[in-house]
Every structure is written in structure tokens, then in C-alpha cells.
């Protein structure tokens, strides 16, 4: 399925159009048996949005996890999962997105539910983000890679990144300074998804600064489903 995508804003991190569903809001629609969280308080339905949203199935994609030398299929993850999209050379939005996920991971480890959540940060810069680079990036960001619940995903090519990240998940990205083959950057939108163990989107946090506390609270509800 190709989703409507578009860019807006300045280089380094840009939002996509439409209303964002915030955690803890009262739902507007009928209860959905596929999800644990209520429908977000918003002006639009999930079908109107350019990205997977509340109550919809997560896109059915399989991507390599290069550090482990395996693959991950989004609809076959057996725990609730958090997905976000980044590139490791970013020095603005992406570190915040990864730090938020790391904070949730730290909470999961400290509170004893590390096996009950999976983290799937996905790069849209496969040209530079190989296994070695992603391993070093994980160490730089203080990710607990040995916890077994964090998997960096890497599309096999730039065209595959476009088809998965932009067309399936609605996360727009555009390379800048294309003539510089080493120091190029991306303008991109920011989205973090909370998906339940049955493969349905519980929340799409459309923000450059997602709150770890809100995600942890939402995740607790989803884990108790």
C-alpha cells in the first residue's frame, strides 16, 4: 500500500500533515477490539492520515537486522513493539528519537519486563548505516544491545528504504547535498509507532520529541491487554 506522504518544515526534522493523537486522550469512536488504547482525541480518522494509525495493521514488511544477521517481520513480532525511523549521521531529530526509545528500554530492564517489548529503530540511510556503523551508534547512544530486545533494521537498498519507510510507514525523507557522497544529510519527518503483539497500531506519536513517560504509560496498558 502506498501512503500519501509530503514534506513540510526546515531541514533536519519536519512534520507530516494531519492531527496527532496524544496519549491519554478520550476516544471519539466505538471501541476497537484489536487495540487496548482508546481512540485518540483528533479531528481525523485513521484512514485520513498519511501513516499507519490507531487500529490499523502495521505494514507487513520484512527487513534485515544486520547486527544479528537475521531478519524481522513486523507482523510476526510476538511482543508489543516500538518502531521509529532515523539515520545515524543525524545530529538533530534522530538522537532524540533514539534516546526516547532507549529511555523506555532502560525502564523495561529496570522494571523487569525487558522480554515483553521489542525495539525496532529502522534506518533510511542503508548506504552508510551498515552493521558496523549501527553497532557503534548503539554504543554511542548507550543502548543495551545485550538485552536482546533491540534490533536495528536496515533496508537492503535506497529504493527499498523509500518503499518501506516512506510508502508503507508514511515517514518522508529527502536527501540534501546529493553531490556529497559522504556528508549528505536528510530532511525528514518524525514518527514513533507503538504496535501491539497482534500487529495493530496503538499509537503513532507524530512528534520530534516523544515523551518517554507517555510511551511507558501507553505500553503498560498495551502489555496488560
Secondary structure, DSSP 4 states (H G I P E B T S, - for coil): -PPP----SSTT--PPSSPPPPTTPPPSS---TT-SSPPPS-SS-GGGSSS--TTSBPP--EEEETTTTEEEEGGG-SSEEEEEEE-TT-SSHHHHHHHHHHHHHHHHHHTT-GGGEEEEEEES-TTT--HHHHHHHHHHTT--GGGS-B--EE-SSHHHHIIIIIIIT---EEEE-TT-TTT-EEEE---EEEE-TTSBEEEEE-SSS--HHHHHHHHHHHHT-
